[in-house]
Amino acid sequence: MTLDFKKILALGSAIIVVAVAAYFIMDTGGSGFADADNPAQVALGKQLYAESCASCHGASLEGQKNWRQPLAEGGLPAPPHDQSGHTWHHPDKLLFDYTQRGGQAIAPKGFKSVLPPYN
């Protein structure tokens, strides 16, 4: 089975958008789960991603250059959220927690994360 690049990119985009929307819904007393088939959640996720995530992760999910190379001050640049990154390897719960609490709150011992908590 071969996967089409555009389908992978669309699926990855939908997952990130819905994850951001789901976090917002959970944080405001909503249902606590994401629904990629819910146009309102997807629209909200797109808006929140554009406002809070795209400045580092890119409007097209491309991430920052050399995202695997440590920064001088420690940590790593923002990874891409498309198929070239690693986000899609992680369970949604981890991504929600990572986004909500910030990377350092759940980073492994000895790893510096520069991802701020979502407020």
C-alpha positions in Angstrom: 0.0 0.0 0.0 1.4 3.4 -1.0 0.4 6.6 0.6 -0.2 9.7 -1.4 1.9 12.7 -0.1 -1.1 15.1 -0.3 -3.3 12.7 1.6 -0.6 12.3 4.4 -0.2 16.1 4.5 -4.0 16.6 4.7 -4.4 14.0 7.4 -1.5 15.5 9.4 -2.9 19.0 9.1 -6.4 17.8 10.2 -4.9 16.0 13.2 -2.9 19.1 14.3 -5.9 21.4 13.8 -8.3 19.1 15.6 -5.8 18.6 18.5 -5.6 22.4 19.0 -9.3 22.7 18.8 -9.8 19.8 21.2 -7.4 21.3 23.7 -9.4 24.6 23.6 -12.7 22.7 24.0 -11.4 20.7 27.0 -10.0 23.8 28.6 -13.3 25.5 28.4 -15.4 22.7 29.8 -16.4 21.1 26.5 -16.8 17.5 25.7 -13.1 16.6 26.0 -12.6 14.8 22.7 -11.7 15.9 19.2 -13.9 15.2 16.1 -12.1 15.6 12.8 -15.6 15.4 11.1 -16.9 18.4 13.1 -16.4 21.5 10.8 -16.7 23.9 13.8 -13.9 22.2 15.7 -11.7 22.1 12.5 -12.3 25.8 11.8 -11.5 26.7 15.4 -8.4 24.6 15.3 -7.2 26.3 12.1 -7.8 29.7 13.7 -5.9 28.8 16.9 -3.1 27.2 15.0 -2.7 30.3 12.8 -2.7 32.5 15.9 -0.6 30.4 18.3 1.4 27.8 16.5 2.2 28.8 12.9 4.7 31.5 13.8 7.1 28.6 14.8 5.7 25.5 13.2 4.8 27.2 9.9 1.6 28.1 8.2 2.0 25.0 6.0 3.2 22.8 8.9 6.8 23.0 7.6 8.5 23.7 11.0 11.8 25.6 11.4 15.0 25.0 9.5 17.4 22.4 10.9 14.8 21.3 13.4 16.9 18.3 14.5 19.9 20.5 15.4 20.1 21.8 19.0 19.8 25.5 19.5 22.8 27.4 21.1 20.6 28.0 24.2 19.5 24.4 24.3 16.3 22.7 23.0 15.4 22.2 19.4 13.7 24.4 16.7 10.0 23.7 16.1 9.6 20.5 14.2 7.3 20.2 11.1 3.9 18.8 11.6 3.8 17.2 8.2 5.0 13.7 7.2 8.6 14.8 7.4 8.4 15.5 11.2 7.7 13.2 14.1 4.4 14.6 15.6 2.2 12.0 13.9 4.2 9.3 15.7 2.8 10.5 19.1 -0.6 9.7 20.6 -3.1 12.5 20.8 -3.1 12.6 24.6 0.6 13.2 24.7 0.3 16.0 22.1 -2.6 17.6 24.0 -0.6 17.5 27.3 2.5 18.8 25.6 0.6 21.7 24.1 -1.3 22.6 27.2 1.5 22.3 29.8 4.4 23.2 27.6 7.3 21.0 26.5 9.5 21.3 29.6 6.7 20.1 31.9 6.7 16.7 30.3 10.2 16.5 28.7 12.4 13.6 29.6 15.0 14.2 32.2 18.0 16.1 30.7 16.0 17.4 27.7 15.3 21.1 27.2 12.1 22.0 25.4 11.4 25.5 24.3 7.7 24.9 23.6 5.8 27.3 25.8 2.5 26.3 27.4 -0.6 27.2 25.5 -2.5 30.0 27.4 
